[in-house]
Amino acid sequence: MSQPDPHLTDLGHQQAELAARRLATDNRPITDVVVSPAHRARETAIPIAGKLGINPTTIEDITEIRMPDWSNQLEETVQRIFSEARHRSPEEWWDGLDGGESFRAFHDRVTKALLGFLADRGIHPDTERAHLWRVERETDRIALVAHAGTNAVAIGLLLGIPPTPWEWERFILYHASFARLRTIPLAGAHVFSLRTFNDREHLPAGFRTR
């Protein structure tokens, strides 16, 4: 049966441990670990936070897009629904799946949550100039442990890219992979620069899953 909030598999726990080791050996220390409340995200964050000695911050509104209630459906049925849904029109994509959250609502709640978290740490969009940010402390380094859709929305937001209702297909991140964005001074403010994407160097070939 389909699971609405699954736990990590044994492989998932191994991937999380390898990701944690990689982050713990980076030259620039992580200052914050932000995590979705979903089981798989929290279980991924445990070894990361443990090795870094940081208490993770859970943000309810960065959980993945809310799907219809498929708790009594076979996994094969759910996969068939997803496969058929790929052929929807763009407007239907924005509306989401019947019984689930619309992408509009998902994008709005994730964006609002991330902007609020960043504002608490002195990071604000420039209200007068698009794509620029005001950054009070350049030494902060935040690790976001979330989901394919959430992470893709975050990347688009920071880079100033107009959203699509299929963000997780535009920015494909594999399990326990890294996307790194860095703020750099530019035009009298800061911009976010994408430095690496889908970095899986810490994962052996047999551990690289999507």
Secondary structure, 3 states (H helix, E strand, C coil): CCCCCCCCCHHHHHHHHHHHHHHHCCCCCCCEEEECCCHHHHHHHHHHHHHHCCCCEECHHHCCCCCCCCCCCCHHHHHHHHHHHCCCCHHHHHHCCCCCCCHHHHHHHHHHHHHHHHHHCCEEECCCCCCCEEECCCCCCEEEECCHHHHHHHHHHHHCCCCCCCHHHHCCCCCCCEEEEEEEEECCEEEEEEEEEEECCCCCHHHCCC
